[in-house]
Amino acid sequence: MARKTLGDMSGIANTIARSGATPRETGTRTSAPALGALQGSLAAIREIAPELIDDWGPSDRLDGFTAVNSTDESDGFDVLKESIREGGQQVPILVRRSKTDGRFEVIYGRRRLRACLELGIKVRANVQDLDDANALLAKGLENAARRNLSFYEKARFAQEIHNAGHDTAAVRSVLSLTVSGLSHLTKVTNLVPRSVGDLIGPAPKSGRPKWTELADLFQSKRLSERSALSVLKGLEGFGSDDRLSGLIAETQKREARPTSVAKETSPLEGVTIKTGEKAVSVSVKRTGKNAAFGDWLDTHFSEIIKKSYAEFTAVNGMDEQ
């Protein structure tokens, strides 16, 4: 399948791409640079009942309604909801018409949509005709400009854009990435199994170093998908960042544990005793010089074990079981 470039974009996605990102603002002021890029389309802004708007496309967040950028409390959903309650919705969401008459699909602005739904008010929405490819790019551009996706969410979204048929140049432009920046994201999504990333979550406080460390564990075969999922199952009650750190720490802890080396001795010809961390085994050949001994042991082995165990318990003060 031929990869799509930025030159293939049209309409709103192209407008956003060419406009460039503006500095992020806080409070009730405009925080999404997409609004400035859409000033020429103000006639398309409508007030729509939230119940008429359905979700669409790949998720750009792993945890859609919590703060992603932990250093800025204004990113929290509750703060956003209260801001809209007090000052109204300042930034429209982007929607397109659904194939179902009278309904719409949200391209971006899911948190604003959810806030308006919970407040019981109509949501201000910019209605545009977008195909899937341009809708995906518009979604990525708006999120990249706001810079409030975690490192892993950005990695996953870059993967989604690429999977939709766009080349690496388009992915870099959409997410404002350098060549090395995209390489770091791609390394994580290529090496960390998706199922593991889903269980860890967005890890908003964890940047590239932590995720690269986890990717390196998978790359070096020191961690497998199965073992990672097993560890994460025991970390379900922890936060996303703690699950990531816990998985790395547990893997390193297991590597540091001393491993016992199995020992093998042969007190008699044809007799082998193997001792390991979890078991002791004895094997006696029924061929060769001591074949008769093997036959005799087969008959008396149970009695020998019971007698030995009785002697052991007598010395160690244990009750015979």
Contacts in CASP RR format, 6 or more apart in sequence:
PFRMAT RR
TARGET T0000
AUTHOR 0000-0000-0000
METHOD contacts of the structure
MODEL  1
MARKTLGDMSGIANTIARSGATPRETGTRTSAPALGALQGSLAAIREIAP
ELIDDWGPSDRLDGFTAVNSTDESDGFDVLKESIREGGQQVPILVRRSKT
DGRFEVIYGRRRLRACLELGIKVRANVQDLDDANALLAKGLENAARRNLS
FYEKARFAQEIHNAGHDTAAVRSVLSLTVSGLSHLTKVTNLVPRSVGDLI
GPAPKSGRPKWTELADLFQSKRLSERSALSVLKGLEGFGSDDRLSGLIAE
TQKREARPTSVAKETSPLEGVTIKTGEKAVSVSVKRTGKNAAFGDWLDTH
FSEIIKKSYAEFTAVNGMDEQ
1 165 0 8 1.000
2 165 0 8 1.000
3 165 0 8 1.000
3 166 0 8 1.000
3 167 0 8 1.000
3 168 0 8 1.000
3 170 0 8 1.000
4 133 0 8 1.000
4 165 0 8 1.000
4 166 0 8 1.000
4 167 0 8 1.000
4 170 0 8 1.000
5 166 0 8 1.000
5 167 0 8 1.000
5 169 0 8 1.000
5 170 0 8 1.000
6 14 0 8 1.000
6 17 0 8 1.000
6 169 0 8 1.000
6 170 0 8 1.000
6 173 0 8 1.000
7 14 0 8 1.000
8 133 0 8 1.000
9 17 0 8 1.000
9 133 0 8 1.000
9 134 0 8 1.000
9 137 0 8 1.000
10 134 0 8 1.000
11 128 0 8 1.000
11 130 0 8 1.000
11 134 0 8 1.000
12 37 0 8 1.000
12 38 0 8 1.000
12 41 0 8 1.000
12 94 0 8 1.000
12 126 0 8 1.000
12 128 0 8 1.000
12 130 0 8 1.000
12 134 0 8 1.000
12 138 0 8 1.000
13 130 0 8 1.000
13 134 0 8 1.000
13 135 0 8 1.000
13 137 0 8 1.000
13 138 0 8 1.000
13 141 0 8 1.000
14 134 0 8 1.000
15 37 0 8 1.000
15 38 0 8 1.000
15 41 0 8 1.000
16 34 0 8 1.000
16 37 0 8 1.000
16 38 0 8 1.000
16 138 0 8 1.000
16 141 0 8 1.000
16 142 0 8 1.000
16 145 0 8 1.000
17 137 0 8 1.000
17 141 0 8 1.000
17 173 0 8 1.000
17 174 0 8 1.000
19 33 0 8 1.000
19 36 0 8 1.000
19 37 0 8 1.000
20 33 0 8 1.000
20 37 0 8 1.000
20 145 0 8 1.000
21 33 0 8 1.000
21 144 0 8 1.000
21 145 0 8 1.000
21 176 0 8 1.000
22 33 0 8 1.000
22 36 0 8 1.000
22 145 0 8 1.000
24 31 0 8 1.000
24 145 0 8 1.000
24 146 0 8 1.000
24 147 0 8 1.000
25 31 0 8 1.000
26 72 0 8 1.000
26 74 0 8 1.000
27 74 0 8 1.000
27 83 0 8 1.000
28 83 0 8 1.000
28 86 0 8 1.000
28 87 0 8 1.000
28 88 0 8 1.000
28 90 0 8 1.000
29 90 0 8 1.000
30 36 0 8 1.000
30 90 0 8 1.000
30 91 0 8 1.000
31 91 0 8 1.000
31 146 0 8 1.000
32 91 0 8 1.000
32 142 0 8 1.000
32 145 0 8 1.000
32 146 0 8 1.000
33 142 0 8 1.000
33 145 0 8 1.000
33 146 0 8 1.000
34 91 0 8 1.000
34 94 0 8 1.000
34 108 0 8 1.000
34 138 0 8 1.000
34 141 0 8 1.000
34 142 0 8 1.000
34 145 0 8 1.000
35 91 0 8 1.000
35 92 0 8 1.000
38 44 0 8 1.000
38 92 0 8 1.000
38 94 0 8 1.000
38 126 0 8 1.000
41 126 0 8 1.000
41 128 0 8 1.000
44 126 0 8 1.000
44 127 0 8 1.000
44 128 0 8 1.000
45 92 0 8 1.000
45 124 0 8 1.000
45 125 0 8 1.000
45 126 0 8 1.000
45 127 0 8 1.000
46 124 0 8 1.000
46 125 0 8 1.000
46 127 0 8 1.000
47 122 0 8 1.000
47 123 0 8 1.000
47 124 0 8 1.000
47 125 0 8 1.000
48 95 0 8 1.000
48 104 0 8 1.000
48 122 0 8 1.000
48 123 0 8 1.000
48 125 0 8 1.000
48 127 0 8 1.000
49 122 0 8 1.000
49 123 0 8 1.000
50 113 0 8 1.000
50 114 0 8 1.000
50 116 0 8 1.000
50 117 0 8 1.000
50 120 0 8 1.000
50 122 0 8 1.000
50 123 0 8 1.000
51 117 0 8 1.000
52 102 0 8 1.000
52 103 0 8 1.000
52 104 0 8 1.000
53 95 0 8 1.000
53 103 0 8 1.000
53 104 0 8 1.000
53 105 0 8 1.000
53 106 0 8 1.000
53 113 0 8 1.000
53 123 0 8 1.000
53 125 0 8 1.000
54 98 0 8 1.000
54 103 0 8 1.000
54 104 0 8 1.000
54 105 0 8 1.000
54 106 0 8 1.000
55 105 0 8 1.000
55 106 0 8 1.000
55 110 0 8 1.000
56 96 0 8 1.000
56 105 0 8 1.000
56 106 0 8 1.000
56 107 0 8 1.000
56 135 0 8 1.000
57 132 0 8 1.000
57 135 0 8 1.000
57 136 0 8 1.000
57 139 0 8 1.000
58 136 0 8 1.000
58 157 0 8 1.000
58 160 0 8 1.000
60 108 0 8 1.000
60 139 0 8 1.000
60 140 0 8 1.000
60 143 0 8 1.000
60 149 0 8 1.000
60 153 0 8 1.000
60 157 0 8 1.000
61 68 0 8 1.000
61 110 0 8 1.000
61 149 0 8 1.000
61 153 0 8 1.000
61 202 0 8 1.000
62 150 0 8 1.000
62 152 0 8 1.000
62 153 0 8 1.000
62 156 0 8 1.000
62 197 0 8 1.000
62 198 0 8 1.000
62 201 0 8 1.000
62 202 0 8 1.000
62 240 0 8 1.000
63 201 0 8 1.000
63 202 0 8 1.000
63 240 0 8 1.000
64 77 0 8 1.000
64 110 0 8 1.000
64 111 0 8 1.000
65 77 0 8 1.000
65 111 0 8 1.000
65 114 0 8 1.000
66 76 0 8 1.000
66 77 0 8 1.000
66 204 0 8 1.000
67 73 0 8 1.000
67 75 0 8 1.000
67 76 0 8 1.000
67 77 0 8 1.000
67 204 0 8 1.000
68 75 0 8 1.000
68 148 0 8 1.000
68 149 0 8 1.000
68 150 0 8 1.000
68 153 0 8 1.000
68 202 0 8 1.000
68 204 0 8 1.000
69 75 0 8 1.000
69 147 0 8 1.000
69 148 0 8 1.000
69 150 0 8 1.000
69 204 0 8 1.000
70 204 0 8 1.000
70 205 0 8 1.000
72 148 0 8 1.000
73 79 0 8 1.000
74 80 0 8 1.000
75 148 0 8 1.000
77 111 0 8 1.000
77 114 0 8 1.000
77 115 0 8 1.000
80 111 0 8 1.000
80 112 0 8 1.000
80 115 0 8 1.000
81 115 0 8 1.000
81 118 0 8 1.000
81 119 0 8 1.000
84 112 0 8 1.000
84 115 0 8 1.000
84 116 0 8 1.000
84 119 0 8 1.000
84 121 0 8 1.000
85 119 0 8 1.000
89 112 0 8 1.000
89 115 0 8 1.000
89 116 0 8 1.000
89 121 0 8 1.000
89 123 0 8 1.000
89 124 0 8 1.000
91 112 0 8 1.000
92 124 0 8 1.000
92 125 0 8 1.000
92 126 0 8 1.000
93 106 0 8 1.000
93 107 0 8 1.000
93 108 0 8 1.000
93 109 0 8 1.000
93 110 0 8 1.000
93 112 0 8 1.000
93 113 0 8 1.000
93 123 0 8 1.000
93 124 0 8 1.000
93 125 0 8 1.000
93 126 0 8 1.000
94 106 0 8 1.000
94 107 0 8 1.000
94 108 0 8 1.000
94 109 0 8 1.000
94 125 0 8 1.000
94 126 0 8 1.000
94 128 0 8 1.000
94 138 0 8 1.000
94 139 0 8 1.000
94 142 0 8 1.000
95 104 0 8 1.000
95 105 0 8 1.000
95 106 0 8 1.000
95 107 0 8 1.000
95 125 0 8 1.000
95 126 0 8 1.000
95 127 0 8 1.000
95 128 0 8 1.000
96 104 0 8 1.000
96 105 0 8 1.000
96 107 0 8 1.000
96 127 0 8 1.000
96 128 0 8 1.000
96 129 0 8 1.000
96 130 0 8 1.000
96 135 0 8 1.000
97 103 0 8 1.000
97 104 0 8 1.000
97 105 0 8 1.000
97 127 0 8 1.000
97 129 0 8 1.000
98 104 0 8 1.000
98 105 0 8 1.000
104 125 0 8 1.000
104 127 0 8 1.000
106 113 0 8 1.000
106 125 0 8 1.000
107 128 0 8 1.000
107 130 0 8 1.000
107 135 0 8 1.000
107 138 0 8 1.000
107 139 0 8 1.000
108 138 0 8 1.000
108 139 0 8 1.000
108 140 0 8 1.000
108 142 0 8 1.000
108 143 0 8 1.000
109 142 0 8 1.000
112 123 0 8 1.000
113 123 0 8 1.000
116 122 0 8 1.000
116 123 0 8 1.000
117 123 0 8 1.000
130 138 0 8 1.000
132 164 0 8 1.000
133 164 0 8 1.000
133 165 0 8 1.000
133 166 0 8 1.000
136 160 0 8 1.000
136 161 0 8 1.000
136 164 0 8 1.000
137 161 0 8 1.000
137 166 0 8 1.000
137 170 0 8 1.000
137 174 0 8 1.000
140 157 0 8 1.000
140 161 0 8 1.000
140 174 0 8 1.000
140 175 0 8 1.000
141 174 0 8 1.000
143 149 0 8 1.000
143 157 0 8 1.000
144 154 0 8 1.000
144 174 0 8 1.000
144 175 0 8 1.000
144 176 0 8 1.000
145 176 0 8 1.000
149 157 0 8 1.000
149 202 0 8 1.000
150 202 0 8 1.000
150 203 0 8 1.000
150 204 0 8 1.000
150 206 0 8 1.000
150 207 0 8 1.000
151 185 0 8 1.000
151 188 0 8 1.000
151 203 0 8 1.000
151 206 0 8 1.000
151 207 0 8 1.000
151 208 0 8 1.000
151 211 0 8 1.000
152 188 0 8 1.000
152 197 0 8 1.000
152 200 0 8 1.000
152 201 0 8 1.000
152 202 0 8 1.000
152 203 0 8 1.000
152 206 0 8 1.000
152 207 0 8 1.000
152 211 0 8 1.000
153 202 0 8 1.000
154 175 0 8 1.000
154 185 0 8 1.000
155 185 0 8 1.000
155 186 0 8 1.000
155 188 0 8 1.000
155 189 0 8 1.000
155 211 0 8 1.000
156 189 0 8 1.000
157 175 0 8 1.000
158 171 0 8 1.000
158 175 0 8 1.000
158 177 0 8 1.000
158 182 0 8 1.000
158 185 0 8 1.000
158 186 0 8 1.000
158 189 0 8 1.000
159 185 0 8 1.000
159 186 0 8 1.000
159 189 0 8 1.000
161 170 0 8 1.000
161 171 0 8 1.000
161 174 0 8 1.000
161 175 0 8 1.000
162 168 0 8 1.000
162 171 0 8 1.000
166 174 0 8 1.000
168 182 0 8 1.000
171 177 0 8 1.000
171 182 0 8 1.000
172 178 0 8 1.000
172 179 0 8 1.000
172 182 0 8 1.000
175 182 0 8 1.000
177 185 0 8 1.000
184 208 0 8 1.000
184 212 0 8 1.000
187 212 0 8 1.000
187 215 0 8 1.000
188 211 0 8 1.000
188 212 0 8 1.000
188 214 0 8 1.000
188 215 0 8 1.000
190 215 0 8 1.000
191 215 0 8 1.000
191 216 0 8 1.000
191 218 0 8 1.000
191 219 0 8 1.000
192 211 0 8 1.000
192 214 0 8 1.000
192 215 0 8 1.000
192 218 0 8 1.000
193 218 0 8 1.000
193 225 0 8 1.000
193 228 0 8 1.000
195 225 0 8 1.000
195 229 0 8 1.000
196 225 0 8 1.000
196 228 0 8 1.000
196 229 0 8 1.000
196 232 0 8 1.000
196 247 0 8 1.000
199 229 0 8 1.000
199 232 0 8 1.000
199 233 0 8 1.000
199 243 0 8 1.000
200 232 0 8 1.000
200 240 0 8 1.000
200 243 0 8 1.000
200 244 0 8 1.000
200 247 0 8 1.000
201 240 0 8 1.000
201 243 0 8 1.000
201 244 0 8 1.000
202 240 0 8 1.000
203 210 0 8 1.000
203 211 0 8 1.000
203 240 0 8 1.000
203 241 0 8 1.000
203 243 0 8 1.000
203 244 0 8 1.000
204 240 0 8 1.000
204 241 0 8 1.000
205 241 0 8 1.000
206 241 0 8 1.000
206 244 0 8 1.000
206 245 0 8 1.000
210 244 0 8 1.000
210 245 0 8 1.000
210 248 0 8 1.000
211 244 0 8 1.000
213 248 0 8 1.000
214 223 0 8 1.000
214 244 0 8 1.000
214 247 0 8 1.000
214 248 0 8 1.000
217 223 0 8 1.000
217 248 0 8 1.000
217 251 0 8 1.000
218 224 0 8 1.000
218 225 0 8 1.000
218 228 0 8 1.000
222 251 0 8 1.000
222 255 0 8 1.000
223 247 0 8 1.000
223 251 0 8 1.000
227 251 0 8 1.000
228 247 0 8 1.000
228 251 0 8 1.000
231 246 0 8 1.000
231 247 0 8 1.000
231 250 0 8 1.000
231 251 0 8 1.000
232 243 0 8 1.000
232 247 0 8 1.000
235 242 0 8 1.000
235 243 0 8 1.000
235 246 0 8 1.000
235 247 0 8 1.000
238 246 0 8 1.000
259 277 0 8 1.000
260 276 0 8 1.000
260 277 0 8 1.000
262 274 0 8 1.000
262 275 0 8 1.000
262 276 0 8 1.000
262 277 0 8 1.000
263 274 0 8 1.000
263 275 0 8 1.000
263 276 0 8 1.000
264 272 0 8 1.000
264 273 0 8 1.000
264 274 0 8 1.000
264 275 0 8 1.000
265 272 0 8 1.000
265 273 0 8 1.000
265 275 0 8 1.000
266 272 0 8 1.000
266 273 0 8 1.000
267 273 0 8 1.000
268 290 0 8 1.000
268 293 0 8 1.000
269 288 0 8 1.000
269 289 0 8 1.000
269 290 0 8 1.000
270 284 0 8 1.000
270 285 0 8 1.000
270 288 0 8 1.000
270 289 0 8 1.000
270 290 0 8 1.000
271 282 0 8 1.000
271 283 0 8 1.000
271 284 0 8 1.000
271 285 0 8 1.000
271 290 0 8 1.000
271 293 0 8 1.000
272 282 0 8 1.000
272 283 0 8 1.000
272 284 0 8 1.000
273 280 0 8 1.000
273 281 0 8 1.000
273 282 0 8 1.000
274 280 0 8 1.000
274 281 0 8 1.000
274 282 0 8 1.000
274 283 0 8 1.000
284 290 0 8 1.000
284 293 0 8 1.000
284 294 0 8 1.000
284 297 0 8 1.000
285 291 0 8 1.000
285 294 0 8 1.000
286 294 0 8 1.000
286 295 0 8 1.000
297 304 0 8 1.000
309 320 0 8 1.000
310 320 0 8 1.000
312 318 0 8 1.000
313 319 0 8 1.000
313 320 0 8 1.000
END
